[in-house]
Amino acid sequence: MSRPDKSGSHRAQYEKNRKRILATQNVCGICGKSVDLSLKAPNPLAPCVDHIIPVAKGGHPSDISNLQLAHWSCNRQKSDKLFKNEIIKGTKILGNRNLPQSIDWSNYKSK
């Protein structure tokens, strides 16, 4: 069975929101670093759109509030993991930036 954001009724709305995110955001929602929108796959720092709450864990497949800009490598590393929400000084923080940065991709050169 294919995911709802890849086919069916959510596909058009996902694509619309994906374009909106790529046009308005420039920071990775996972690692917090700048995203170079000119990079293309297979560069690990290429931009992609991440589901904050993964579709596999019940996240909405096309709602813009469940989508964020991310580096391709950060999104792959996050996979379908969920992190507990934290409360810091009365502000609820979604713990998306809890991933270890195991590889420094800043010096990556594509072939």
N, C-alpha and C positions, 0 to 999 in steps of 0.2 A: 504494500500500500504506500502510495507516495504522500509526502507531507503536504498539508493544506496550502502552505506558502509557495509551493512549487507547481501546483496545479489546482484547478477548481475555482471556486468562487472567491477565495482570498488572494489569488495570484495577482489580479489587476490592482487591488488596493495595496498589496505588499510592494509592487513595483512603483506605484505612485509615491508611497511613503519612503521607499528606498532612495528615489531620486531627490526627494525633499531633504532627506538626511545628508546625502552626499553634497547637496548644494548649500546647506546651512551649518554643518558641523565640521570641525577640523581637529578635534582632540579625541584620541582613543578612549572610549568609555571603560576600558579594562585596565590599561596601564597608565593612563593619564598623560601620555606624551602626544606630541603633534603628529598628525597623519598627513603625508604627502599625497594629495589626491591625483597627482600626475603619474604615480607608479602603477604599474600593471603586473598582473600575475605572470610569472611565478615568484615575483619578488615577495619575500615574507612580510615586508612592511607595506604592501599594497593595501588600499582601503577595502573594507567590506562592511556589510551591515550585520550586526549581531543581535540575536534575540536575548534580551536581558534575562527573562525567564524562558528557558529553552522550551520549544514546542513539545519536545518529548516529555517535559515535566509539567505540562499543562499551560504553558505560556500562550498568549494569543498570537496567532501566526502573522497578522497583518496590522495590528493596532500600533500606531506610531509611538505610543507611550511604552511599548515593549521592545522598541528598536533603538539601537544606538550605533554610532560609527565605531569601528575597531580596526586595528591592524589584522591582516589575515592570520599571522602567526599567533597573536594574542587570542583571537577567536578560536583557533584550532586547539590551543592549549587549554582554554576554558572549557571547550567541548560542551557537554550538557550538565556541568556542575552547577550546583546552587550554593550560595553562601548565606549565612545568617545575617539578618539586618542588624546594624549596630546603632546605638543611640549615643551620640557624643554631644555633650552640652545641650541636651534637649532637642537636637536635630537628628532625625532618622537618616542614616547613611546606608545606601545599598552597597553591600560589600563586594562589589565586582572587581575591585583592584587588589584582591588578596592573592593573586597568582604569583608564584615565584618567577622572576625573570631569569631563566636558566641560560639563555643565550643572548649575547649582545648583538643584535641584528644591525646596529647602526653602521657598521663597516661592511655590510654585505654588498657584494658585487655580483649582479646577474651575468650569466654567460651570453 
